Amino acid sequence: MSMPPALREASAPALTRLTDALVRETRAELASTLRDVVARAVAQELSRHRIR
């Protein structure tokens, strides 16, 4: 099932904006999660070395 060309052209800018926003939000969430995971891993490793 395909969209009529006029509808496709009219909706393209909105879909582009939505896609861009989704990519930005996903990238920010991924960066935040990665920072948290690395911080926890570093804290655990430092804790292991202090115990010795």
N, C-alpha and C positions, 0 to 999 in steps of 0.2 A: 504494500500500500504506500503510495507516494503522495507527497504534499503538492498542491498546486504551486507553480512557480511564484506567483504573486505572494502567496502566504509564506513560502519559504524565504523570499527576499525580505518581506516585512518582519519576519520573526528572527532573522539572522543576527541583527545587532543585539537584541535582547538575549538571545541564546549565548552570544559571545560574551556579553557582560556577566551573565550567570556562570558561565564556565570559568571565566577569569576569577571571579569571586570565590568559586569553589576551590580552584587551584590555590589561591592565596591562603584561604582558610585552612585547607588541608596541609599545606606547607608549614604554616605557623604551628598547627597542632602537632605535626610530626617533629618539628624542631623542639618544641616544648617537651614532648615525650622523650625524645632522644637525650635532651639535657638531664631530665629526671633519672633516666636509666643510667647514664654515665655517672651522675653524682652519687647514686646509690652504690654502684659498683666500686667507685673510688672509696667511698666511706667504708664499705665492707672490707676492701683490701687493706686500707689503713688500719682498721680495727684488728684484722688478722695479724698484722705486723707488730702492733702494740702489745698483743697478748704474749708474744714470744719472749 
